[in-house]
Amino acid sequence: MQKKFSIVMADDDLDDQLLIKKAFENSKVQVTVHPVYDGIQLLDFLYRRYQFKHITEFPDLILLDLNMPLMDGFEALRRIKGDPATAHIPVYVVTTSKTKEDKAKATELGAAGFYSKGASSKDIEKIVREVCLECFQ
C-alpha cells in the first residue's frame, strides 16, 4: 500500500487553496492537505498549538505563499528553517510573485523550490505535478 503524505498549505487565498487541493486529488499521490491561512497558523500547526494540538507528526511538505496577513511567507520560512526541530521539512514557495528578488530571498532562506502561480488551474496542476515528482517519487 502506498504511503499517505501530509502536506500543509499556507495560503490566504481560498480559491488557490481549492485549486491546489483539487490538483493533489487528481494526482496519483495519496496526500492529506492541511490548510492554514497565514504564517502564524502555519507555526501553530508545526508546533501543535491551539486548534492544532491533535496533530501528531510533522508534515512531509509545506507549500507556502509569500503574501499572507499577520505573518508573511518570508518570516514563516525564516522561522521554520531557523529551528532545528522544523528545518528538515521541505518548503516550496507557491506565490503570485514573479520577481527574481523574491525567488532569491526565498532560496536564501531555505526554500526547496519557488513557483509562480498563474490564475489557471492548469498552472496549479503543473506545479503540483513537479512538486510530486520531486518529493514523492
DSSP file (Angstrom, degrees, kcal/mol; ACC not computed):
  #  RESIDUE AA STRUCTURE BP1 BP2  ACC     N-H-->O    O-->H-N    N-H-->O    O-->H-N    TCO  KAPPA ALPHA  PHI   PSI    X-CA   Y-CA   Z-CA
    1    1 A M              0   0    0      0, 0.0     2,-0.2     0, 0.0     0, 0.0   0.000 360.0 360.0 360.0 141.3    0.0    0.0    0.0
    2    2 A Q        -     0   0    0      1,-0.1     2,-0.1     0, 0.0    27,-0.0  -0.475 360.0-109.5 -75.6 140.4    1.2    3.5   -0.9
    3    3 A K        -     0   0    0     -2,-0.2     2,-0.6     1,-0.1    27,-0.5  -0.408  25.0-130.0 -67.0 143.0    2.1    5.9    1.9
    4    4 A K        -     0   0    0     -2,-0.1    27,-0.2    25,-0.1     2,-0.2  -0.877  25.2-146.8 -95.9 121.3   -0.2    8.8    2.5
    5    5 A F  E     -a   31   0A   0     25,-3.1    27,-2.8    -2,-0.6     2,-0.5  -0.561   2.8-136.0 -89.9 151.5    1.8   12.0    2.7
    6    6 A S  E     -a   32   0A   0     25,-0.2    54,-2.3    -2,-0.2    55,-1.2  -0.927  23.0-177.4-109.9 127.3    0.9   15.0    4.8
    7    7 A I  E     -ab  33  61A   0     25,-2.8    27,-3.3    -2,-0.5     2,-0.5  -0.979  16.0-153.0-125.8 135.7    1.1   18.5    3.3
    8    8 A V  E     -ab  34  62A   0     53,-2.1    55,-3.0    -2,-0.4     2,-0.6  -0.940  11.2-161.4-104.5 129.5    0.5   21.8    5.0
    9    9 A M  E     -ab  35  63A   0     25,-2.5    27,-2.6    -2,-0.5     2,-0.8  -0.937   2.7-167.1-114.3 111.0   -0.7   24.5    2.6
   10   10 A A  E     +ab  36  64A   0     53,-3.1    55,-2.5    -2,-0.6     2,-0.3  -0.855  35.0 127.7-101.5 105.2   -0.2   28.1    3.9
   11   11 A D        -     0   0    0     25,-2.2    27,-0.1    -2,-0.8    57,-0.1  -0.936  48.3-152.8-159.2 130.0   -2.2   30.5    1.7
   12   12 A D  S    S+     0   0    0     55,-0.3     2,-0.8    -2,-0.3    25,-0.1   0.543  75.7  92.4 -84.7  -5.5   -4.8   33.1    2.5
   13   13 A D     >  -     0   0    0      1,-0.2     4,-2.2     2,-0.0     5,-0.2  -0.800  59.6-163.9 -92.6 110.2   -6.5   32.8   -0.9
   14   14 A L  H  > S+     0   0    0     -2,-0.8     4,-2.4     1,-0.2     5,-0.2   0.854  88.4  55.2 -63.0 -36.2   -9.3   30.3   -0.7
   15   15 A D  H  > S+     0   0    0      2,-0.2     4,-2.3     1,-0.2    -1,-0.2   0.927 109.1  47.1 -63.3 -44.1   -9.6   29.9   -4.4
   16   16 A D  H  > S+     0   0    0      1,-0.2     4,-2.6     2,-0.2     5,-0.2   0.898 110.4  53.2 -64.2 -39.7   -5.9   29.0   -4.7
   17   17 A Q  H  X S+     0   0    0     -4,-2.2     4,-2.7     1,-0.2    -1,-0.2   0.926 110.0  47.6 -60.3 -43.8   -6.2   26.5   -1.8
   18   18 A L  H  X S+     0   0    0     -4,-2.4     4,-2.6     2,-0.2    -2,-0.2   0.908 111.8  49.9 -64.3 -41.7   -9.1   24.8   -3.6
   19   19 A L  H  X S+     0   0    0     -4,-2.3     4,-2.2     2,-0.2    -2,-0.2   0.915 113.5  45.7 -63.0 -42.9   -7.2   24.6   -6.9
   20   20 A I  H  X S+     0   0    0     -4,-2.6     4,-2.2     2,-0.2    -2,-0.2   0.924 113.0  49.5 -67.1 -44.1   -4.1   23.2   -5.2
   21   21 A K  H  X S+     0   0    0     -4,-2.7     4,-2.2    -5,-0.2    -2,-0.2   0.917 112.0  48.7 -61.2 -42.9   -6.2   20.7   -3.2
   22   22 A K  H  X S+     0   0    0     -4,-2.6     4,-1.8     1,-0.2    -1,-0.2   0.891 108.7  53.9 -63.9 -40.0   -8.1   19.6   -6.4
   23   23 A A  H  X S+     0   0    0     -4,-2.2     4,-0.7     1,-0.2    -1,-0.2   0.895 109.2  48.0 -63.1 -39.9   -4.7   19.2   -8.2
   24   24 A F  H >< S+     0   0    0     -4,-2.2     3,-0.8     1,-0.2    -1,-0.2   0.895 108.4  54.4 -66.8 -38.8   -3.5   16.9   -5.5
   25   25 A E  H 3< S+     0   0    0     -4,-2.2    -1,-0.2     1,-0.2    -2,-0.2   0.861 109.2  48.9 -60.6 -34.5   -6.7   14.9   -5.6
   26   26 A N  H 3< S+     0   0    0     -4,-1.8    -1,-0.2    -5,-0.1    -2,-0.2   0.604  97.8  88.7 -81.0 -12.2   -6.1   14.4   -9.4
   27   27 A S  S << S-     0   0    0     -3,-0.8    -3,-0.0    -4,-0.7   102,-0.0  -0.327  86.2-120.6 -80.1 168.7   -2.5   13.3   -8.8
   28   28 A K  S    S+     0   0    0      2,-0.1     2,-0.4    -2,-0.1    -1,-0.1   0.461  84.4  99.9 -87.5  -1.7   -1.6    9.7   -8.3
   29   29 A V  S    S-     0   0    0     -5,-0.2     2,-0.7   -25,-0.0    -2,-0.2  -0.700  74.7-129.3 -90.6 134.9   -0.1   10.5   -4.9
   30   30 A Q        +     0   0    0    -27,-0.5   -25,-3.1    -2,-0.4     2,-0.3  -0.745  43.9 162.5 -82.9 114.7   -2.1    9.9   -1.7
   31   31 A V  E     -a    5   0A   0     -2,-0.7     2,-0.5   -27,-0.2   -25,-0.2  -0.957  38.5-147.2-135.0 152.4   -2.0   13.1    0.3
   32   32 A T  E     -a    6   0A   0    -27,-2.8   -25,-2.8    -2,-0.3     2,-0.6  -0.992  23.7-153.0-111.6 123.5   -3.8   14.8    3.2
   33   33 A V  E     -a    7   0A   0     -2,-0.5   -25,-0.2   -27,-0.2   -27,-0.1  -0.872   6.2-164.1-102.9 123.2   -3.8   18.5    2.7
   34   34 A H  E     -a    8   0A   0    -27,-3.3   -25,-2.5    -2,-0.6     2,-0.3  -0.920  14.1-148.3-105.8 111.6   -4.0   20.7    5.8
   35   35 A P  E     +a    9   0A   0      0, 0.0     2,-0.3     0, 0.0   -25,-0.2  -0.623  20.3 173.0 -84.3 138.0   -4.9   24.3    5.0
   36   36 A V  E     -a   10   0A   0    -27,-2.6   -25,-2.2    -2,-0.3     3,-0.1  -0.931  23.0-147.0-132.8 160.9   -3.7   27.2    7.1
   37   37 A Y        +     0   0    0     -2,-0.3     2,-0.3   -27,-0.2   -27,-0.1   0.446  69.6  11.6-116.7  -1.9   -4.3   30.9    6.2
   38   38 A D  S  > S-     0   0    0     30,-0.1     4,-1.9   -27,-0.1    34,-0.1  -0.970  81.4 -92.2-162.8 172.9   -1.2   32.8    7.5
   39   39 A G  H  > S+     0   0    0     32,-1.8     4,-2.2    30,-0.6     5,-0.2   0.824 119.9  56.1 -63.9 -32.9    2.3   32.3    8.8
   40   40 A I  H  > S+     0   0    0      2,-0.2     4,-2.5     1,-0.2    -1,-0.2   0.931 108.1  47.2 -66.6 -44.9    1.1   32.3   12.4
   41   41 A Q  H  > S+     0   0    0      2,-0.2     4,-2.5     1,-0.2    -2,-0.2   0.877 109.4  55.8 -62.7 -36.0   -1.3   29.4   11.8
   42   42 A L  H  X S+     0   0    0     -4,-1.9     4,-2.5     2,-0.2    -2,-0.2   0.941 110.0  44.0 -60.9 -46.9    1.4   27.6   10.0
   43   43 A L  H  X S+     0   0    0     -4,-2.2     4,-2.5     1,-0.2    -2,-0.2   0.886 111.0  54.6 -66.5 -37.9    3.7   27.8   13.0
   44   44 A D  H  <>S+     0   0    0     -4,-2.5     5,-2.9     2,-0.2     4,-0.3   0.905 109.9  48.3 -60.1 -40.3    0.9   26.8   15.3
   45   45 A F  H ><5S+     0   0    0     -4,-2.5     3,-1.2     3,-0.2    -2,-0.2   0.952 112.5  47.2 -62.8 -49.8    0.3   23.7   13.2
   46   46 A L  H 3<5S+     0   0    0     -4,-2.5    -2,-0.2     1,-0.3    -1,-0.2   0.856 118.8  40.0 -62.9 -35.7    4.0   22.8   13.2
   47   47 A Y  T 3<5S-     0   0    0     -4,-2.5    -1,-0.3    -5,-0.2    -2,-0.2   0.304 110.2-121.1 -98.9   9.1    4.3   23.3   17.0
   48   48 A R  T < 5 +     0   0    0     -3,-1.2     2,-0.3    -4,-0.3    -3,-0.2   0.901  56.5 156.8  56.5  48.9    0.9   21.7   17.7
   49   49 A R    > < -     0   0    0     -5,-2.9     3,-2.3    -8,-0.1    -1,-0.2  -0.728  48.9 -22.6-105.4 155.1   -0.5   24.8   19.4
   50   50 A Y  G >  S+     0   0    0      1,-0.3     3,-1.5    -2,-0.3     0, 0.0  -0.220 135.6   8.5  54.9-121.0   -4.1   25.9   19.9
   51   51 A Q  G 3  S+     0   0    0      1,-0.3     3,-0.3     2,-0.1    -1,-0.3   0.555 129.5  60.6 -70.7  -4.2   -6.5   24.3   17.4
   52   52 A F  G X   +     0   0    0     -3,-2.3     3,-1.6     1,-0.2    -1,-0.3   0.138  64.2 112.5-108.0  19.3   -3.7   22.0   16.1
   53   53 A K  T <  S+     0   0    0     -3,-1.5    -1,-0.2     1,-0.3    -2,-0.1   0.748  71.9  63.2 -62.1 -23.2   -3.0   20.2   19.4
   54   54 A H  T 3  S+     0   0    0     -3,-0.3    -1,-0.3    -5,-0.1     2,-0.2   0.611  75.3 110.1 -78.2 -12.6   -4.3   17.0   17.9
   55   55 A I    <   -     0   0    0     -3,-1.6     3,-0.1     1,-0.1    -3,-0.0  -0.443  46.3-173.4 -67.3 133.4   -1.5   16.9   15.2
   56   56 A T        +     0   0    0      1,-0.2     2,-0.3    -2,-0.2    -1,-0.1   0.655  57.8  19.9-107.0 -18.1    0.9   14.0   16.0
   57   57 A E  S    S-     0   0    0      0, 0.0    -1,-0.2     0, 0.0    -9,-0.1  -0.968  81.6 -89.9-148.8 164.7    3.7   14.4   13.5
   58   58 A F        -     0   0    0     -2,-0.3   -52,-0.1     1,-0.1   -12,-0.1  -0.381  49.8-104.5 -70.5 151.7    5.4   16.9   11.2
   59   59 A P        -     0   0    0      0, 0.0   -52,-0.2     0, 0.0    -1,-0.1  -0.329  16.4-129.5 -71.1 160.7    4.2   17.2    7.6
   60   60 A D  S    S+     0   0    0    -54,-2.3     2,-0.3     1,-0.2   -53,-0.2   0.680  89.0   8.2 -78.3 -19.5    6.1   15.7    4.8
   61   61 A L  E     -b    7   0A   0    -55,-1.2   -53,-2.1    28,-0.1     2,-0.4  -0.990  61.1-146.4-162.3 147.4    6.0   19.0    2.9
   62   62 A I  E     -bc   8  91A   0     28,-2.3    30,-3.0    -2,-0.3     2,-0.5  -0.993   5.8-159.9-122.7 130.0    4.9   22.7    3.2
   63   63 A L  E     -bc   9  92A   0    -55,-3.0   -53,-3.1    -2,-0.4     2,-0.5  -0.950  22.6-167.4-103.4 126.5    3.5   24.8    0.4
   64   64 A L  E     -bc  10  93A   0     28,-2.8    30,-2.1    -2,-0.5     2,-0.2  -0.957  18.2-155.0-129.4 122.2    3.9   28.4    1.3
   65   65 A D        -     0   0    0    -55,-2.5    30,-0.2    -2,-0.5     3,-0.1  -0.607  12.6-147.4 -81.9 152.3    2.5   31.6   -0.2
   66   66 A L  S    S+     0   0    0     -2,-0.2     7,-2.4     1,-0.2     2,-1.2   0.857  82.6  63.5 -88.3 -38.6    4.6   34.8    0.4
   67   67 A N        +     0   0    0      5,-0.2   -55,-0.3     6,-0.1    -1,-0.2  -0.704  69.7 134.1 -97.7  91.5    1.8   37.4    0.7
   68   68 A M        -     0   0    0     -2,-1.2   -30,-0.1    -3,-0.1   -31,-0.0  -0.935  52.7-105.4-132.6 156.0   -0.3   36.5    3.7
   69   69 A P  S    S+     0   0    0      0, 0.0     2,-3.0     0, 0.0   -30,-0.6  -0.285  94.1  14.9 -74.6 166.9   -1.7   38.6    6.6
   70   70 A L  S    S+     0   0    0    -32,-0.1     2,-0.3   -31,-0.1   -32,-0.1  -0.261 137.7  16.7  68.7 -54.3   -0.3   38.6   10.2
   71   71 A M  S    S-     0   0    0     -2,-3.0   -32,-1.8     4,-0.0   -31,-0.1  -0.923  82.6-139.2-146.5 120.7    3.0   36.9    9.2
   72   72 A D     >  -     0   0    0     -2,-0.3     4,-2.1   -34,-0.1    -5,-0.2  -0.186  29.3-101.3 -76.4 172.6    4.2   36.7    5.6
   73   73 A G  H  > S+     0   0    0     -7,-2.4     4,-2.8     1,-0.2     5,-0.2   0.826 117.5  58.1 -64.6 -34.5    5.8   33.7    4.0
   74   74 A F  H  > S+     0   0    0     -8,-0.4     4,-2.6     2,-0.2    -1,-0.2   0.936 109.3  44.0 -62.3 -45.8    9.3   35.0    4.3
   75   75 A E  H  > S+     0   0    0      2,-0.2     4,-2.2     1,-0.2    -2,-0.2   0.907 114.4  49.8 -66.6 -41.2    9.1   35.4    8.0
   76   76 A A  H  X S+     0   0    0     -4,-2.1     4,-2.6     2,-0.2    -2,-0.2   0.927 112.3  48.2 -61.8 -44.2    7.5   31.9    8.4
   77   77 A L  H  X S+     0   0    0     -4,-2.8     4,-2.7     1,-0.2     5,-0.3   0.913 109.6  52.7 -62.3 -43.8   10.2   30.4    6.2
   78   78 A R  H  X S+     0   0    0     -4,-2.6     4,-1.2    -5,-0.2    -1,-0.2   0.915 112.9  44.3 -58.1 -44.1   12.9   32.1    8.2
   79   79 A R  H  X S+     0   0    0     -4,-2.2     4,-0.6     2,-0.2    -2,-0.2   0.900 113.5  49.7 -69.2 -41.3   11.5   30.7   11.5
   80   80 A I  H >< S+     0   0    0     -4,-2.6     3,-0.9     1,-0.2     6,-0.3   0.946 116.6  40.4 -62.8 -48.7   10.9   27.2   10.0
   81   81 A K  H 3< S+     0   0    0     -4,-2.7    -1,-0.2     1,-0.2    -2,-0.2   0.685 111.0  59.3 -76.8 -17.3   14.4   26.9    8.6
   82   82 A G  H 3< S+     0   0    0     -4,-1.2    -1,-0.2    -5,-0.3    -2,-0.2   0.534  93.5  75.3 -86.0  -7.4   16.0   28.5   11.7
   83   83 A D  S XX S-     0   0    0     -3,-0.9     4,-2.2    -4,-0.6     3,-1.6  -0.925  71.3-148.4-109.9 119.9   14.6   25.9   14.1
   84   84 A P  T 34 S+     0   0    0      0, 0.0     4,-0.4     0, 0.0    -1,-0.1   0.773  97.7  62.2 -56.1 -25.8   16.4   22.5   14.1
   85   85 A A  T 34 S+     0   0    0      1,-0.2    -4,-0.1     2,-0.1    -5,-0.1   0.783 121.2  20.0 -70.8 -26.3   13.0   20.9   15.0
   86   86 A T  T X4 S+     0   0    0     -3,-1.6     3,-1.8    -6,-0.3    -1,-0.2   0.492  95.5  95.6-120.6  -7.7   11.4   22.0   11.7
   87   87 A A  T 3< S+     0   0    0     -4,-2.2    -2,-0.1     1,-0.3    -6,-0.1   0.742  78.3  64.4 -60.9 -24.0   14.4   22.8    9.4
   88   88 A H  T 3  S+     0   0    0     -4,-0.4    -1,-0.3    -8,-0.1    -2,-0.1   0.646  78.0 100.2 -75.1 -14.7   14.2   19.3    7.8
   89   89 A I  S <  S-     0   0    0     -3,-1.8     2,-0.2    -9,-0.1   -28,-0.1  -0.593  78.7-123.1 -77.6 123.5   10.7   19.9    6.3
   90   90 A P        -     0   0    0      0, 0.0   -28,-2.3     0, 0.0     2,-0.5  -0.468  26.7-160.6 -66.2 133.3   10.9   20.8    2.6
   91   91 A V  E     -c   62   0A   0     19,-0.4    21,-2.9    -2,-0.2    22,-1.0  -0.972   6.6-168.4-119.6 123.3    9.2   24.1    1.9
   92   92 A Y  E     -cd  63 113A   0    -30,-3.0   -28,-2.8    -2,-0.5     2,-0.5  -0.953  17.1-138.9-111.4 123.2    8.1   25.0   -1.6
   93   93 A V  E     -cd  64 114A   0     20,-2.6    22,-3.0    -2,-0.5     2,-0.5  -0.696  20.6-178.7 -81.7 126.5    7.0   28.6   -2.2
   94   94 A V  E     + d   0 115A   0    -30,-2.1     2,-0.3    -2,-0.5    22,-0.2  -0.945  25.8 143.5-127.1 106.5    4.0   28.9   -4.4
   95   95 A T  E     - d   0 116A   0     20,-2.6    22,-3.3    -2,-0.5   -30,-0.1  -0.880  62.6-118.3-143.6 164.5    3.2   32.5   -5.0
   96   96 A T  S    S+     0   0    0     -2,-0.3    20,-0.1    20,-0.2    -1,-0.1   0.633  81.5 109.7 -79.8 -14.3    1.9   35.1   -7.4
   97   97 A S        +     0   0    0      1,-0.1    -2,-0.2    18,-0.1    20,-0.1  -0.354  41.1 178.4 -64.4 139.2    5.2   36.9   -7.2
   98   98 A K        +     0   0    0     18,-0.1     2,-0.2    -2,-0.1    -1,-0.1   0.199  37.9 125.4-121.5  11.6    7.4   36.6  -10.3
   99   99 A T     >  -     0   0    0      1,-0.1     4,-1.9     4,-0.0     5,-0.1  -0.492  59.8-140.1 -81.8 143.5   10.3   38.8   -9.1
  100  100 A K  H  > S+     0   0    0      1,-0.2     4,-2.7     2,-0.2     5,-0.2   0.835 103.8  59.2 -64.2 -32.9   13.9   37.5   -9.1
  101  101 A E  H  > S+     0   0    0      2,-0.2     4,-2.6     1,-0.2    -1,-0.2   0.916 105.4  46.8 -64.5 -43.9   14.4   39.2   -5.8
  102  102 A D  H  > S+     0   0    0      2,-0.2     4,-2.6     1,-0.2     5,-0.2   0.911 113.7  48.8 -64.8 -41.5   11.6   37.2   -4.1
  103  103 A K  H  X S+     0   0    0     -4,-1.9     4,-2.4     2,-0.2    -2,-0.2   0.926 112.9  47.5 -62.9 -44.4   12.9   33.9   -5.6
  104  104 A A  H  X S+     0   0    0     -4,-2.7     4,-2.6     2,-0.2    -2,-0.2   0.911 113.4  47.9 -63.5 -42.8   16.5   34.7   -4.5
  105  105 A K  H  X S+     0   0    0     -4,-2.6     4,-2.0     2,-0.2    -2,-0.2   0.920 112.4  48.5 -65.2 -43.7   15.3   35.7   -1.0
  106  106 A A  H  X>S+     0   0    0     -4,-2.6     5,-2.6     2,-0.2     4,-0.5   0.911 113.6  47.3 -62.6 -42.6   13.2   32.5   -0.6
  107  107 A T  H ><5S+     0   0    0     -4,-2.4     3,-1.1     1,-0.2    -2,-0.2   0.915 110.6  51.9 -64.9 -43.2   16.0   30.3   -1.8
  108  108 A E  H 3<5S+     0   0    0     -4,-2.6    -1,-0.2     1,-0.3    -2,-0.2   0.851 107.5  53.3 -61.4 -34.8   18.5   32.1    0.5
  109  109 A L  H 3<5S-     0   0    0     -4,-2.0    -1,-0.3    -5,-0.2    -2,-0.2   0.564 131.0 -91.9 -79.1  -8.6   16.1   31.4    3.4
  110  110 A G  T <<5 +     0   0    0     -3,-1.1   -19,-0.4    -4,-0.5    -3,-0.2   0.575  64.9 160.9 114.4  10.1   16.0   27.7    2.6
  111  111 A A      < -     0   0    0     -5,-2.6    -1,-0.2     1,-0.1   -19,-0.2  -0.415  33.5-148.2 -64.3 138.2   13.1   27.1    0.2
  112  112 A A  S    S-     0   0    0    -21,-2.9     2,-0.3     1,-0.2   -20,-0.2   0.713  78.6  -0.6 -78.1 -22.0   13.4   23.8   -1.7
  113  113 A G  E     -d   92   0A   0    -22,-1.0   -20,-2.6    -7,-0.1     2,-0.4  -0.984  59.2-145.2-162.7 160.3   11.6   25.3   -4.7
  114  114 A F  E     +d   93   0A   0     -2,-0.3     2,-0.4   -22,-0.2   -20,-0.2  -0.984  18.7 179.6-137.1 121.6    9.9   28.5   -5.9
  115  115 A Y  E     -d   94   0A   0    -22,-3.0   -20,-2.6    -2,-0.4     2,-0.6  -0.985  21.2-145.1-127.0 131.7    6.9   28.5   -8.2
  116  116 A S  E     -d   95   0A   0     -2,-0.4     2,-0.4   -22,-0.2   -20,-0.2  -0.849  25.0-144.4 -91.5 120.3    5.0   31.5   -9.6
  117  117 A K        -     0   0    0    -22,-3.3     2,-0.1    -2,-0.6     7,-0.0  -0.695   9.3-154.1 -90.6 135.6    1.3   30.5   -9.8
  118  118 A G        -     0   0    0     -2,-0.4     6,-0.1     2,-0.2    -1,-0.0  -0.242  32.9 -99.8 -89.3-173.3   -0.8   31.8  -12.6
  119  119 A A  S    S+     0   0    0     -2,-0.1     2,-0.2     4,-0.1    -2,-0.0   0.594  92.5  87.5 -87.0 -10.4   -4.5   32.2  -12.4
  120  120 A S  S  > S-     0   0    0      1,-0.1     4,-1.5  -101,-0.0     3,-0.2  -0.557  77.6-129.2 -96.5 156.5   -5.4   29.0  -14.2
  121  121 A S  H  > S+     0   0    0      1,-0.2     4,-2.7    -2,-0.2     5,-0.2   0.794 109.4  62.9 -67.8 -27.3   -6.0   25.5  -12.8
  122  122 A K  H  > S+     0   0    0      2,-0.2     4,-2.0     1,-0.2    -1,-0.2   0.888 101.6  51.0 -64.4 -38.7   -3.5   24.2  -15.5
  123  123 A D  H  > S+     0   0    0     -3,-0.2     4,-2.0     2,-0.2    -1,-0.2   0.929 112.3  46.3 -61.8 -45.5   -0.7   26.3  -13.9
  124  124 A I  H  X S+     0   0    0     -4,-1.5     4,-2.7     1,-0.2    -2,-0.2   0.912 110.5  52.5 -64.8 -43.8   -1.5   24.9  -10.5
  125  125 A E  H  X S+     0   0    0     -4,-2.7     4,-2.5     1,-0.2    -1,-0.2   0.884 108.4  51.5 -61.1 -38.4   -1.7   21.3  -11.8
  126  126 A K  H  X S+     0   0    0     -4,-2.0     4,-2.3     2,-0.2    -1,-0.2   0.917 110.6  48.4 -64.5 -43.3    1.7   21.7  -13.4
  127  127 A I  H  X S+     0   0    0     -4,-2.0     4,-2.7     2,-0.2     5,-0.2   0.936 111.9  49.0 -61.6 -46.9    3.2   23.0  -10.1
  128  128 A V  H  X S+     0   0    0     -4,-2.7     4,-2.7     1,-0.2    -2,-0.2   0.905 110.4  51.2 -61.9 -42.3    1.7   20.1   -8.2
  129  129 A R  H  X S+     0   0    0     -4,-2.5     4,-2.6     2,-0.2    -1,-0.2   0.935 111.9  46.8 -59.0 -46.5    3.0   17.6  -10.7
  130  130 A E  H  X S+     0   0    0     -4,-2.3     4,-2.2     2,-0.2    -2,-0.2   0.916 113.7  47.3 -64.1 -43.4    6.5   19.0  -10.4
  131  131 A V  H  X S+     0   0    0     -4,-2.7     4,-2.6     2,-0.2     5,-0.3   0.915 112.3  50.6 -64.4 -41.9    6.4   19.1   -6.6
  132  132 A C  H  X S+     0   0    0     -4,-2.7     4,-2.8    -5,-0.2     5,-0.3   0.925 110.7  48.9 -61.5 -44.7    5.1   15.5   -6.5
  133  133 A L  H  X S+     0   0    0     -4,-2.6     4,-0.6     1,-0.2    -1,-0.2   0.904 115.9  43.8 -60.6 -41.3    7.8   14.3   -8.8
  134  134 A E  H  < S+     0   0    0     -4,-2.2    -2,-0.2    -5,-0.2    -1,-0.2   0.867 127.4  26.4 -72.4 -37.1   10.5   16.0   -6.8
  135  135 A C  H  < S+     0   0    0     -4,-2.6    -3,-0.2    -5,-0.2    -2,-0.2   0.785 125.4  35.7-100.4 -30.3    9.2   15.0   -3.3
  136  136 A F  H  <        0   0    0     -4,-2.8    -3,-0.2    -5,-0.3    -2,-0.1   0.267 360.0 360.0-117.8  12.0    7.2   11.8   -3.6
  137  137 A Q     <        0   0    0     -4,-0.6    -1,-0.2    -5,-0.3    -4,-0.1   0.431 360.0 360.0-103.2 360.0    9.0    9.6   -6.3
